């Protein structure tokens, strides 16, 4: 991919949510807003390689999108009033939005895309596409479904919002609580995509993590008495505290047990622990995000890997599996069991997941199994599992690590 195209893609990931949110505020249709934003992206791909990247790429994209919107609206006489509104906003010379307005637009976009008229998977997919600027294939990877299936899901979701005339607003009163859980789920997925990218050359995408944490703080201010809002904020900040230590100077992966804990962000840890205390004080000790935050806190409080309370982590995963059953949670619990009780006990749990076939395309299942086999001195089997795991990930850094582990197994074979 040419350097300019990579730059356009990077700008898109950063600006997508603000761009679509600002457009949706005016056109009142998130599907139309995304189409306009995509038109601006195409224009950037065509023009920036020739003219160079503008000083304010986000403002450039907004200007182009608004011009396309004006052109389209002018073709529809019945929308004449919107032409005037769009024209007024397009007249801003610097193309810069008020920070509070931009924040409100993104929040409105979140709640609109997470409207109950959509199914939970559709809400998450649509919001990841619009807020995170993820490609359809990346979202499909995160949901472990074919790309074509995800593309249809996104199209149907936008049509459903348009057909239902969903208002572009943040709900209030009794409408807030049921909508909040869906939004929290999407923010969590957004953070996870930043913390461990499903595809591409980099393991982490800090901008996505930062955006998810910002949205989490906005939600905490909006619903200060909701424990799970604080639980999710705690979880993200505790996890994000390790971002700098997750890769080395060359961008290669550094596993949790090998990380330099001196590079962990102590301020984020303090903030995360405070948010966790707040969630528990509000009675959310068994909430899915609060329990995960408690697990992250076990790592944050351990000065060395040997100090980690793996038995407590395994017990917390048992609670989490009851609150929010998932084979991925079962896999994480198996890892904790391996540290607390040994690899043999964990291998039985992992083999049960293999037999169930629910994680057949999830690369971490064979990766975990390979690690357990390595500890059990079964290098030939471990090598095959590492190689299989490498074929299942689209992330270049993860693939390189897995193939490196497979090569190490080869040197240990009889």
ROSELUM-922000 format. One record per residue: x, y, z of N, C-alpha, C in turn; chain; residue in one letter. Coordinates in steps of 0.1 Angstrom, whole numbers. Atoms other than C-alpha are relative to their C-alpha. Last residue first. Example, Ala and Ser with C-alpha at 12.3 -4.5 7.8 and 13.67 -1.06 7.14 Angstrom:
BEGIN
SITE     n.X     n.Y     n.Z    ca.X    ca.Y    ca.Z     c.X     c.Y     c.Z   mol   type
SITE      -9     -11       0     137     -11      71      -8      11       8     A      S
SITE       9     -12       0     123     -45      78       9      12       0     A      A
# end
This chain:
BEGIN
SITE     n.X     n.Y     n.Z    ca.X    ca.Y    ca.Z     c.X     c.Y     c.Z   mol   type
SITE     -10      10      -1     139    -354     197       7      -2     -13     A      X
SITE       5      13       4     121    -321     193      11     -10       0     A      X
SITE       2       8     -12     134    -291     213      -5     -14      -4     A      X
SITE     -13       3      -6     148    -272     183       0      -9      12     A      X
SITE      -8       8       9     115    -275     165      14      -4       6     A      X
SITE       4      14      -3      97    -261     195       8     -10      -9     A      X
SITE      -7       4     -13     117    -229     192      -4     -14       3     A      X
SITE     -14       3       4     105    -227     155       8      -4      13     A      X
SITE       0      13       7      69    -229     166      14      -4      -3     A      X
SITE       2      10     -10      74    -201     191       1     -14      -6     A      X
SITE     -12       0      -7      88    -179     163       0     -11      11     A      X
SITE     -10       7       8      59    -188     142      13      -1       6     A      X
SITE       4      14       0      35    -177     169      10      -9      -8     A      X
SITE      -3       6     -13      54    -145     175      -3     -15       0     A      X
SITE     -14       1      -1      54    -136     138       4      -6      13     A      X
SITE      -4      11       8      17    -143     135      15      -2       1     A      X
SITE       4      13      -6       9    -121     164       5     -12      -8     A      X
SITE      -8       1     -11      29     -92     149      -3     -13       8     A      X
SITE     -13       3       4      13     -96     115       9      -3      12     A      X
SITE      -9     -10      -6     -23     -96     128      15      -5      -2     A      X
SITE      -3     -10      10     -45    -116     105       9      11       5     A      X
SITE       0     -14      -4     -46    -146     128       4       8     -12     A      X
SITE      13      -5      -4     -57    -182     120      -1      15       4     A      X
SITE       8      -1      12     -27    -194     101     -14       6       3     A      X
SITE      -6     -10       9      -4    -186     130      -9       2     -13     A      X
SITE       4     -13      -5     -26    -206     154       4      11     -10     A      X
SITE      14      -1       3     -21    -237     132      -5      14       5     A      X
SITE       1      -3      15      17    -232     133     -15       2      -4     A      X
SITE      -5     -14       3      16    -228     171      -2       3     -15     A      X
SITE      10      -9      -4      -5    -260     173       4      15      -2     A      X
SITE      12       0       9      18    -280     151     -11       9       4     A      X
SITE      -3      -6      12      48    -269     172     -11       1     -10     A      X
SITE       1     -15      -2      31    -278     204       3       7     -13     A      X
SITE      14      -4       0      25    -314     192      -1      15       2     A      X
SITE       5       3      13      62    -318     184     -15       4      -2     A      X
SITE      -3     -11      10      73    -300     216      -6      -3     -14     A      X
SITE       5       6      12      55    -322     241       2       9     -12     A      X
SITE     -11       6       7      75    -312     273      -5      -9     -12     A      X
SITE       1      14      -3      44    -305     294      10      -8      -8     A      X
SITE      -3       2     -14      53    -268     294      -1     -14       4     A      X
SITE     -14      -3      -2      54    -269     256       4      -2      14     A      X
SITE      -7      11       5      20    -286     255      15       2       1     A      X
SITE       1      11     -10       5    -259     276       8     -12      -4     A      X
SITE      -8      -4     -12      19    -232     253      -1     -11      11     A      X
SITE     -14       2       3       5    -251     223       9       4      12     A      X
SITE      -3      14       0     -29    -253     238      15      -3      -3     A      X
SITE       0       4     -15     -29    -216     245       3     -15       1     A      X
SITE     -12      -6      -5     -19    -209     208       1      -4      15     A      X
SITE     -12       9       3     -44    -235     195      12       7       6     A      X
SITE       2      13      -5     -72    -215     213      11     -10      -3     A      X
SITE      -6       2     -13     -57    -181     207      -3     -14       6     A      X
SITE     -14       4       0     -63    -184     170       6      -2      14     A      X
SITE      -6      -9      -9    -101    -185     171      15      -3       3     A      X
SITE      -7     -10       8    -114    -202     140       7      10       9     A      X
SITE      -8       6      10    -125    -234     158       8       9      -8     A      X
SITE     -11     -10       2    -137    -215     189       9      -6     -11     A      X
SITE       6     -13       0    -171    -232     192      11      11      -3     A      X
SITE      -1      -6      13    -156    -266     182      -6      15      -1     A      X
SITE      12      -8       2    -168    -282     214      -1       7     -13     A      X
SITE      11       9       4    -140    -307     212     -13       6      -3     A      X
SITE      -3       5      13    -114    -280     212     -11      -9      -5     A      X
SITE       4     -11       9    -131    -264     242       3      -4     -14     A      X
SITE      15       0       0    -129    -297     261      -5      11      -9     A      X
SITE       4      10       9     -92    -299     251     -16      -1      -1     A      X
SITE      -2      -4      14     -87    -266     267      -4     -10     -10     A      X
SITE      10     -11       2    -102    -276     301       1       4     -15     A      X
SITE      13       7       0     -81    -309     301     -11      10      -4     A      X
SITE       1       6      13     -50    -289     292     -14      -7      -1     A      X
SITE       6     -10      10     -56    -266     322      -2      -7     -13     A      X
SITE      14      -3      -4     -51    -294     348      -7       9     -11     A      X
SITE       8      12       2     -20    -306     330     -15       2       3     A      X
SITE       5       1      13      -5    -271     328      -9     -12      -3     A      X
SITE      -9       7       9      -3    -265     365      -6      -2     -13     A      X
SITE       0      14      -3     -26    -255     394       9      -9      -9     A      X
SITE       3       3     -14     -24    -217     396       2     -15       4     A      X
SITE      -9      -7      -9      -7    -208     364      -2      -4      14     A      X
SITE     -13       5       3     -25    -234     343      10       6       9     A      X
SITE      -1      13      -7     -58    -225     361      14      -6      -3     A      X
SITE      -2      -3     -15     -53    -189     350       2     -13       8     A      X
SITE     -14      -6      -2     -48    -200     314       3       3      14     A      X
SITE     -10      11       2     -79    -222     316      14       5       2     A      X
SITE      -1       7     -13     -99    -193     329      10     -11       0     A      X
SITE      -8      -8      -9     -90    -174     298       1      -6      14     A      X
SITE     -15       1       4    -102    -202     277       9       8       9     A      X
SITE      -5      14      -4    -135    -204     296      14      -2      -4     A      X
SITE      -2      -1     -15    -139    -166     291       5     -13       5     A      X
SITE     -12      -7      -1    -134    -172     253       3       2      15     A      X
SITE     -12       9       1    -160    -199     255      13       7       1     A      X
SITE      -7      -2      13    -185    -174     268      11     -10      -1     A      X
SITE      -6      12       5    -210    -173     297       6       2     -14     A      X
SITE       0      -2      15    -215    -138     310       6     -12      -6     A      X
SITE       7     -12       4    -224    -139     347      -2       2     -15     A      X
SITE      13       1      -4    -215    -175     353      -9      12      -4     A      X
SITE       7      10       9    -184    -174     333     -14      -2       4     A      X
SITE       2      -6      13    -174    -142     351      -7      -9     -10     A      X
SITE      11      -9      -2    -177    -159     385      -4       7     -13     A      X
SITE      12       9      -2    -155    -187     373     -12       8       2     A      X
SITE       5       5      13    -131    -161     359     -12     -10       1     A      X
SITE       7     -11       6    -129    -145     393      -5      -4     -14     A      X
SITE      13      -1      -7    -119    -178     408      -9      11      -6     A      X
SITE       8      12       4     -92    -183     383     -14       0       6     A      X
SITE       4      -2      14     -79    -148     390      -9     -11      -5     A      X
SITE      11      -9       0     -80    -155     427      -5       3     -14     A      X
SITE      11       7      -6     -59    -186     423     -12       9       0     A      X
SITE       7       8      11     -36    -167     400     -12      -7       5     A      X
SITE       9       9      -7     -27    -141     427      -8      -8     -10     A      X
SITE      13       0       5       3    -126     409      -9     -10       7     A      X
SITE       9      -5     -10      34    -121     430     -15      -1      -4     A      X
SITE       1      10     -11      55    -144     408     -10       4      11     A      X
SITE       9      11       4      48    -121     378      -3     -10      11     A      X
SITE      -7      10       9      64     -93     398     -10     -10      -5     A      X
SITE     -12      -6       3      50     -62     416       9      -8     -10     A      X
SITE     -11       9      -2      15     -76     415      13       7      -5     A      X
SITE      -5      -1     -13     -11     -49     420      12      -9       2     A      X
SITE      -5     -13      -3     -18     -43     384       7       1      13     A      X
SITE     -13      -2       7     -21     -80     376       6      13       4     A      X
SITE     -10      10      -5     -47     -85     403      13       1      -7     A      X
SITE      -6      -6     -12     -64     -53     392      10      -9       6     A      X
SITE     -11      -9       4     -69     -67     357       7       6      12     A      X
SITE     -11       8       5     -89     -95     373      12       8      -4     A      X
SITE      -7       6     -12    -109     -70     393      11     -10      -4     A      X
SITE      -8     -10      -6    -116     -51     361       8      -5      12     A      X
SITE     -12      -1       9    -129     -82     345      10      10       5     A      X
SITE      -7      12      -3    -153     -86     375      13       0      -8     A      X
SITE      -7      -1     -13    -163     -50     372       8     -12       3     A      X
SITE     -12      -9       1    -170     -54     335       8       2      13     A      X
SITE      -9       6       9    -193     -84     339      13       8      -2     A      X
SITE       2      -4      14    -210     -71     370      11      -5      -9     A      X
SITE       1      12       8    -205     -91     402      -3       4     -15     A      X
SITE     -11      10      -1    -191     -63     423      -1     -12      -8     A      X
SITE      -2       8      13    -216     -38     410      11     -10       0     A      X
SITE       7      13       0    -231     -26     443       3      -8     -12     A      X
SITE      14      -2       5    -223      11     440      -7     -13      -1     A      X
SITE       8      -8     -10    -193       7     463     -14       2      -5     A      X
SITE       4       9     -11    -180     -20     439      -8       7      10     A      X
SITE       9      10       5    -181       3     409      -5      -9      11     A      X
SITE      13      -7       1    -165      32     429     -10     -10      -5     A      X
SITE       6      -2     -13    -137       9     440     -13       6      -1     A      X
SITE       4      13      -4    -131      -2     404      -6       1      14     A      X
SITE      13       2       7    -130      35     393      -5     -14       5     A      X
SITE      10      -9      -6    -103      42     420     -14      -3      -7     A      X
SITE       3       6     -13     -83      11     409     -11       8       7     A      X
SITE       7      12       2     -84      23     373      -5      -6      13     A      X
SITE      14      -4       4     -74      58     382      -8     -12      -2     A      X
SITE       6      -7     -11     -44      45     402     -15       4      -4     A      X
SITE       3      10     -10     -35      21     374      -7       6      12     A      X
SITE      11       7       5     -37      49     348      -5     -11      10     A      X
SITE      11      -9      -1     -14      70     369     -13      -7      -5     A      X
SITE       5       0     -14      10      41     374     -12       9       1     A      X
SITE       4     -14      -3      15      36     336      -7       0      14     A      X
SITE      15      -1      -2      33       3     333      -3      14       5     A      X
SITE       5      -7      11      69       7     321     -15       2       1     A      X
SITE      -3     -14      -2      83      -4     354      -5       9     -11     A      X
SITE      11      -6      -7      64     -36     349       3      15       4     A      X
SITE      -7      -8     -10      89     -46     322     -11       8       8     A      X
SITE       0     -14       2      69     -73     304       7       7      12     A      X
SITE     -14      -5       4      80    -109     303       0      15       0     A      X
SITE     -10       4     -10      50    -124     321      14       5      -2     A      X
SITE       3      -6     -14      25    -103     301      11      -4      10     A      X
SITE      11       7      -7      40    -113     267      -1       6      14     A      X
SITE      -6       4     -13      62     -88     248     -11      -6       8     A      X
SITE       8       3     -12      51     -86     212       9      -4      12     A      X
SITE       3      15      -3      74     -71     186      -7      -2      13     A      X
SITE      14       3       2      72     -34     177      -4     -14       2     A      X
SITE       2       4      14     109     -30     172     -15      -2      -3     A      X
SITE      -4     -12       9     114     -10     204      -3      -3     -14     A      X
SITE     -14      -5      -2      95     -37     223       3      11     -10     A      X
SITE      -9       2      12      57     -43     225      14       6       3     A      X
SITE       5      12       8      32     -48     253       9      -3     -12     A      X
SITE      -8      11      -3      51     -25     278      -3     -12      -9     A      X
SITE     -14      -3       4      37       7     265       9     -12       2     A      X
SITE      -2      -2      15       2      -6     265      14       2      -3     A      X
SITE     -10       9       5       2     -19     301       4       2     -14     A      X
SITE     -12      -3      -7     -17       9     317      12      -8      -5     A      X
SITE      -8      -9       7     -43       4     290      13       4       7     A      X
SITE      -6       7      12     -56     -27     307      10       9      -8     A      X
SITE      -9      10      -5     -61      -9     340       7      -8     -11     A      X
SITE     -12      -8      -5     -76      21     323      10     -10       5     A      X
SITE      -8      -6      11    -100      -1     302      13       7       5     A      X
SITE      -6      11       8    -111     -23     331       8       6     -11     A      X
SITE     -11       6      -7    -117       7     354       7     -10      -8     A      X
SITE     -11     -10       0    -138      25     328      12      -5       8     A      X
SITE      -6       0      13    -158      -7     323      12      11      -1     A      X
SITE      -7      12       2    -164     -10     360       7      -1     -13     A      X
SITE     -13      -2      -7    -173      27     363       8     -13      -1     A      X
SITE      -7     -11       7    -200      23     337      14       2       6     A      X
SITE      -7       6      11    -209     -10     353       7      10      -9     A      X
SITE     -13       6      -4    -217       7     386       8      -6     -12     A      X
SITE       1      13       6    -244      31     372      14      -7       2     A      X
SITE       4      10     -10    -246      60     396      -2     -14      -5     A      X
SITE     -10       2     -11    -225      84     376      -4     -10      10     A      X
SITE       7       9      -9    -246      80     344       9      -3      12     A      X
SITE      14       0       3    -236     109     321      -9      -9       9     A      X
SITE       6     -13      -4    -203     116     338     -15       0      -3     A      X
SITE      -1      -1     -15    -194      79     336      -6      13       5     A      X
SITE      12       7      -5    -206      79     299       0       0      16     A      X
SITE      12      -8       3    -181     107     291     -13      -7       5     A      X
SITE       1     -11      -9    -154      88     309     -12       9      -2     A      X
SITE       4       5     -13    -161      57     289      -1      10      11     A      X
SITE      15       2       0    -161      77     257      -5      -6      13     A      X
SITE       6     -13       0    -126      90     265     -15      -2       1     A      X
SITE       0      -4     -14    -115      54     274      -6      14       1     A      X
SITE       9       8      -8    -127      42     240       0       5      15     A      X
SITE      14      -4       3    -111      70     222     -10      -7       8     A      X
SITE       2     -13      -5     -77      64     239     -15       5      -2     A      X
SITE       1       2     -15     -79      27     232      -3      13       6     A      X
SITE      13       6      -2     -87      35     195      -2      -2      15     A      X
SITE      10     -10       3     -57      59     193     -14      -6       3     A      X
SITE       2      -8     -12     -34      33     210     -11      11      -2     A      X
SITE       4     -13       6     -38       9     181      -4       9      11     A      X
SITE       9      -9      -7     -19     -22     193      -3      12      -8     A      X
SITE       7       8     -10      -3     -53     177     -11       9       6     A      X
SITE      -3      -4     -14       7     -34     145      -9      -8      10     A      X
SITE     -14       2      -3      10     -47     109       3       3      15     A      X
SITE     -10     -11       3     -26     -52     102      13      -2       6     A      X
SITE      -7       1      12     -55     -73     116      10      12      -2     A      X
SITE       4      13       7     -75     -81     147       8      -2     -13     A      X
SITE       6      -2      13     -57     -53     167      -3     -14      -7     A      X
SITE      -6      12       8     -51     -62     203      -7       0     -13     A      X
SITE      -9       7      -8     -56     -32     226       7     -12      -7     A      X
SITE     -12      -8      -2     -72     -10     200      11      -7       8     A      X
SITE      -6      -1      13     -97     -36     189      13       8       1     A      X
SITE      -7      13       3    -103     -44     226       7       0     -14     A      X
SITE     -13       0      -8    -111      -7     233       8     -13      -4     A      X
SITE      -9     -10       6    -137      -6     205      14       0       7     A      X
SITE      -6       6      12    -152     -39     217       9      10      -7     A      X
SITE      -9      11      -4    -156     -24     252       7      -7     -13     A      X
SITE     -12      -7      -4    -171       8     238      11     -11       4     A      X
SITE      -7      -5      12    -196     -14     219      13       7       4     A      X
SITE      -5      11       8    -206     -33     250       8       4     -12     A      X
SITE     -12       5      -8    -209      -2     271       6     -11      -8     A      X
SITE     -11      -9       3    -233      12     244      13      -4       7     A      X
SITE      -4       3      14    -255     -19     246      12       9      -4     A      X
SITE      -7      13       0    -257     -17     284       6      -2     -14     A      X
SITE     -13      -1      -5    -266      20     282       8     -12      -1     A      X
SITE      -9      -4      11    -296      17     261      14       0       4     A      X
SITE       0      11       9    -316      -2     288       9       3     -12     A      X
SITE      -6      13      -5    -305      24     314       0     -11     -10     A      X
SITE     -14       1       0    -312      56     294       6     -14       3     A      X
SITE      -5       6      12    -348      53     284      15      -3       0     A      X
SITE       2      14       0    -361      58     319       6      -7     -12     A      X
SITE      10       6      -8    -347      93     320       0     -15       0     A      X
SITE       0      -5     -13    -327     105     290     -10      -7       8     A      X
SITE      12       2      -7    -317      92     256       1       5      15     A      X
SITE      -4       8     -12    -288     108     237     -13      -1       8     A      X
SITE       0      -7     -13    -300     121     203       5     -10      11     A      X
SITE     -14      -1      -3    -301     114     166       2       7      13     A      X
SITE      -5     -14      -2    -337     103     164      15       0       4     A      X
SITE      -6      -1     -13    -345      68     149       6      14       2     A      X
SITE      -1     -14      -3    -367      72     119       6       2      14     A      X
SITE       6      -3     -13    -376      35     121       1      15       4     A      X
SITE      14       3       1    -369      30      84      -8       4      13     A      X
SITE       7     -10       9    -336      49      86     -15      -3       0     A      X
SITE       0     -13      -7    -324      29     116      -8      10      -8     A      X
SITE      10       1     -11    -335      -4     100      -1      13       8     A      X
SITE      13      -1       5    -317       5      68     -10       0      11     A      X
SITE       2     -14       4    -285      12      86     -14       2      -5     A      X
SITE       1      -9     -12    -287     -21     104      -3      14      -4     A      X
SITE      13       1      -6    -295     -40      73      -2       9      12     A      X
SITE      10      -6      10    -264     -27      55     -14       0       6     A      X
SITE      -2     -14       0    -242     -35      85     -10       7      -8     A      X
SITE       4      -5     -13    -255     -70      88       0      15       1     A      X
SITE      14       0       0    -251     -76      51      -6       5      13     A      X
SITE       4     -11       9    -215     -66      53     -15       1      -1     A      X
SITE      -1     -13      -7    -210     -88      84      -4      11      -9     A      X
SITE      11       0     -10    -223    -119      66       0      13       7     A      X
SITE      13      -2       7    -201    -112      36     -12       1       9     A      X
SITE       1     -15       4    -170    -108      58     -14       3      -6     A      X
SITE      -5      -4      13    -176    -143      73      -2      15      -3     A      X
SITE      10       4      10    -182    -145     111       6       4     -14     A      X
SITE      -3      14       4    -157    -146     141     -11      -4     -10     A      X
SITE      12       8      -4    -171    -114     156       0     -15      -5     A      X
SITE       3      -2     -14    -138     -96     157     -12      -9       5     A      X
SITE     -10       8      -7    -129    -110     123      -2       0      15     A      X
SITE       3      14       2    -161     -97     108       9      -9       8     A      X
SITE      11       2      -9    -153     -63     122      -4     -15       0     A      X
SITE      -6       0     -13    -119     -64     105     -11      -3      11     A      X
SITE      -7      12      -2    -135     -75      72       6      -1      14     A      X
SITE      10      10      -3    -160     -46      74       7     -14       3     A      X
SITE       5       6      12    -132     -21      77     -10     -12       4     A      X
SITE      -5      13       4    -129      -3     110      -6      -5     -13     A      X
SITE      -5       0      14    -135      34     112       5     -13      -4     A      X
SITE     -14       4       0    -137      32     150       5       0     -14     A      X
SITE      -8      -6     -10    -169      51     155      15      -3      -1     A      X
SITE       2     -15       0    -188      43     124       9       7      10     A      X
SITE      -3      -5      14    -177       7     117       0      15       0     A      X
SITE     -14       2       2    -175      -2     154       4       5     -14     A      X
SITE      -7     -10      -8    -209      13     159      15      -1      -2     A      X
SITE       2     -13       6    -225      -6     131       8      10       7     A      X
SITE      -7      -1      13    -210     -39     142      -1      14      -6     A      X
SITE     -15       0      -2    -219     -35     179       7       2     -14     A      X
SITE      -4     -12      -7    -255     -25     171      15       1       1     A      X
SITE       1     -11       9    -259     -53     146       4      13       6     A      X
SITE     -11       1       9    -247     -79     171       0      11     -11     A      X
SITE     -12      -3      -7    -272     -66     197      13      -1      -9     A      X
SITE      -5      11      -9    -301     -66     173      13       3       6     A      X
SITE     -10       9       6    -313     -32     161       3     -12       9     A      X
SITE       6       5      13    -345     -14     170       9     -10      -7     A      X
SITE       6      13      -2    -330     -12     205      -7      -5     -13     A      X
SITE      14       0      -3    -308      17     194      -6     -14       1     A      X
SITE       3      10      -9    -270      12     196     -15       0       4     A      X
SITE      -4      13       6    -262      31     164      -3     -11      10     A      X
SITE       8       2      11    -282      61     178       3     -14      -6     A      X
SITE      13       4      -4    -266      59     212     -10      -3     -12     A      X
SITE      -1      13      -7    -231      59     198     -14      -5       4     A      X
SITE      -2      11      10    -238      86     172       0     -14       7     A      X
SITE      13       3       7    -253     108     199       2     -11     -10     A      X
SITE       9       7     -10    -221     104     220     -13      -3      -6     A      X
SITE      -5      14      -1    -199     112     189      -9      -8      10     A      X
SITE       3       7      12    -219     143     182       3     -15       1     A      X
SITE      14       3       0    -218     154     218      -4      -8     -12     A      X
SITE       2      10      -9    -180     152     218     -15      -4       1     A      X
SITE      -6      12       6    -178     172     186      -3     -12      10     A      X
SITE       9       5      10    -201     198     200       4     -13      -6     A      X
SITE      11       6      -7    -180     201     232     -10      -5     -10     A      X
SITE      -3      13      -6    -149     205     211     -12      -7       7     A      X
SITE      -2      -2     -14    -163     232     189       2     -13       7     A      X
SITE      12       0      -8    -159     222     153       4       3      15     A      X
SITE      -2       6     -13    -129     232     131     -13       1       8     A      X
SITE       5      13       0    -134     238      94       1      -7      13     A      X
SITE     -10       9      -4    -112     268      95      -5     -14       0     A      X
SITE     -12      -1       8    -134     291      74      11     -11       4     A      X
SITE     -11      -2     -10    -167     280      88      13       0      -7     A      X
SITE      -6     -13       2    -191     285      58      12       2      10     A      X
SITE     -11       1       9    -199     248      57       8      13      -2     A      X
SITE     -12       7      -7    -219     250      89      12      -1     -10     A      X
SITE      -5      -8     -11    -242     277      74      12      -7       6     A      X
SITE      -8     -12       5    -245     259      41       6       8      11     A      X
SITE     -13       4       4    -256     227      58       9      11      -5     A      X
SITE      -8       3     -12    -283     245      76      14      -5      -3     A      X
SITE      -4     -12      -7    -295     262      45       8      -3      12     A      X
SITE     -10      -6       8    -295     230      25       5      12       7     A      X
SITE     -13       6      -4    -314     213      53      12       6      -8     A      X
SITE      -4      -6     -12    -343     236      48      13      -5       5     A      X
SITE      -6     -14       2    -345     227      12       5       6      13     A      X
SITE     -10      -2     -10    -351     190      19       7      14       0     A      X
SITE       7       1     -13    -384     187      -1      10       1      12     A      X
SITE       7     -12      -4    -366     200     -31      -6       0      14     A      X
SITE      12       4      -6    -342     170     -33      -7      13       5     A      X
SITE       7       8      10    -314     176     -58     -14      -4       6     A      X
SITE       5      -9      10    -301     204     -36      -8      -7     -10     A      X
SITE      13      -5      -5    -298     178      -8      -6      10     -10     A      X
SITE      10      10       0    -272     158     -28     -14       6       4     A      X
SITE       4       4      14    -251     188     -37     -11     -10       0     A      X
SITE       7     -11       6    -252     201      -1      -4      -3     -15     A      X
SITE      13       0      -6    -242     167      12      -9      11      -6     A      X
SITE       7      11       6    -213     164     -12     -15       0       5     A      X
SITE       3      -4      14    -201     198      -1      -8     -10      -7     A      X
SITE      11      -9       0    -205     187      35      -4       5     -14     A      X
SITE      12       7      -3    -184     156      29     -12      10       0     A      X
SITE       4       8      12    -157     176      12     -13      -7       2     A      X
SITE       4      -9      11    -155     201      40      -5      -7     -12     A      X
SITE      13      -6      -4    -155     174      67      -5      10     -11     A      X
SITE      11      10       3    -127     155      49     -14       6       3     A      X
SITE       1       2      15    -106     187      48     -11     -10      -3     A      X
SITE       8     -11       5    -113     194      85      -2      -1     -16     A      X
SITE      14       2      -4    -100     160      94      -9      11      -5     A      X
SITE       7      10       8     -69     164      72     -15      -3       5     A      X
SITE      11       4      -8     -59     197      88      -8     -11      -7     A      X
SITE      -4      -2     -13     -25     204      73     -10      -4      10     A      X
SITE       3     -14      -5     -35     188      41       4       1      14     A      X
SITE       9       1     -12     -18     155      29      -2      14       5     A      X
SITE      -6       2     -13      -2     160      -5     -11       0      11     A      X
SITE      -1     -13      -7     -18     174     -37       8       0      13     A      X
SITE      -4     -11      10     -13     144     -60       3      13       8     A      X
SITE     -12       4       6     -14     114     -35       6      10     -10     A      X
SITE     -12      -2      -9     -39     135     -15      13      -6      -7     A      X
SITE      -7     -13       1     -64     137     -44      13       2       8     A      X
SITE      -2      -5      13     -78     103     -52       9      12      -1     A      X
SITE      -9      11       7     -75      86     -18       3       5     -14     A      X
SITE     -13      -1      -5     -89     118      -3      10      -9      -6     A      X
SITE      -6     -12       5    -118     119     -26      14       2       5     A      X
SITE      -4       3      14    -126      83     -17       7      12      -6     A      X
SITE     -12       9      -1    -125      92      20       4      -3     -14     A      X
SITE     -11      -9      -3    -149     122      13      13      -9       1     A      X
SITE      -3      -8      12    -173      98      -4      12       9       2     A      X
SITE      -8       9       9    -170      75      26       3       7     -13     A      X
SITE     -14       1      -5    -180     104      49       8      -9      -9     A      X
SITE      -7     -13       3    -210     111      27      14      -1       5     A      X
SITE      -2       0      15    -221      74      28       8      13      -4     A      X
SITE     -11       8       3    -216      74      66       3       0     -15     A      X
SITE     -13      -7      -5    -238     104      70      12      -9      -3     A      X
SITE      -4     -10       9    -265      88      48      13       7       4     A      X
SITE      -4       7      13    -265      57      69       4      10     -10     A      X
SITE     -14       4      -1    -265      78     101       5      -8     -12     A      X
SITE       1      14       5    -296      97      91      15      -5       0     A      X
SITE       9       8      -8    -304     131     107      -2     -14      -5     A      X
SITE       8       7       9    -287     151      79     -10     -10       7     A      X
SITE       7      -9      10    -273     177     102     -10      -8      -8     A      X
SITE       7     -11      -7    -264     158     134      -8       8     -10     A      X
SITE      13       6      -4    -255     128     112      -8      10       7     A      X
SITE       9       0      11    -228     149      95     -14      -6       4     A      X
SITE       4     -14       4    -212     158     128      -9       0     -12     A      X
SITE       8      -6     -10    -213     122     140      -5      14      -4     A      X
SITE      14       5       1    -200     108     108      -9       6      10     A      X
SITE       5      -4      13    -169     131     109     -15      -5      -2     A      X
SITE       3     -14      -1    -163     127     146      -6       5     -13     A      X
SITE      11      -3      -9    -165      90     144      -4      14       0     A      X
SITE      13       6       4    -144      86     113     -11       4       9     A      X
SITE      10     -10       2    -116     110     123     -14      -5      -3     A      X
SITE       1     -10     -11     -90      88     139     -12       9      -1     A      X
SITE       3       7     -12     -96      57     117      -1      10      12     A      X
SITE      14       4       0     -99      79      86      -3      -7      14     A      X
SITE       8     -12      -2     -66      97      93     -15      -5       2     A      X
SITE      -2      -3     -14     -48      63      96      -9      12       4     A      X
SITE       7      10      -8     -64      51      63       2       4      15     A      X
SITE      15      -2       1     -54      83      45      -7      -9      10     A      X
SITE       3     -12      -7     -18      80      58     -15       3       0     A      X
SITE      -1       4     -14     -16      44      46      -4      12       9     A      X
SITE      12       8      -3     -29      56      12       0      -5      15     A      X
SITE      11     -10      -1      -2      83      12     -13      -8       3     A      X
SITE       0      -7     -13      25      57      19     -12       9       2     A      X
SITE      -8     -13       1      15      35     -10      -1       7      14     A      X
SITE       8     -12       0       0       0       0       9      12       0     A      X
# end
